[in-house]
Amino acid sequence: MHTVAILYPGHSAEDEYPALEQLIPDTSFPVIHTWEGSTDHDVDALLTLGSRTNLVPSAEKAREFAPGAAMWACTSGSFVYGLDGCREQAGWIERAVGVPSSSTSLAFAEAVRHLGLSKVAVAATYPEEVASHFLRFLEQDGITVTALSAYHVPSGEDAGLLDAEWVLETARAADLTGAQCLLIPDTALHTIALLPRLEKALGVPVLTANQVTAWQGLRSAGHPARAEGLGALFSC
């Protein structure tokens, strides 16, 4: 059994992880909630969400699951720290849990590289002020963002209520001119069940937050991270 501890803020789309266990044999994704309040899409609030004070106690709790890896399953609560800050965050968690650790933002960048790509479009739930930090993070890691759509969803809780048609329509509306794939950040958004439909509709790889989080965590835990029905990322 390959176990990846998922450090998850608030309550919105954490049910994606039990769903992933059903799709990927020999895996376990125990969820440890790092935050019980609102997960507002606001820079100052996100800096608090991803702070060492908030993350380390939750990471220490993850030890009881004896994971092979741990993931900070929050895109906005990691990229607001920038590339160097994201790496530092992962270090806090790794030292607290004692296993390889990363975050959703770092996983997005790694997934783009794994697919051999460098130019991406982004369709984000966040306000533009927050989404701009994701673009900066990607560019710091050598990834070119060709277009951004920002949808001004106020919080993770609000994102968790968005349905499949919203996600599909948002993806179809993305400007893919010059892009090699589409990134849909926000671990509060339900996307796992939609990956085949998304890639069929767009004709390019689609990377979503809980998908890349699971992928990176599994690889760090020694799992091949290959499975049917989870998009191009899990196929190569």
Summary of the structure (lengths in Angstrom):
residues: 236
radius of gyration: 15.8
end to end distance: 21.2
largest distance: 46.6
contacts: 884
relative contact order: 0.18
helix: 49%
strand: 19%
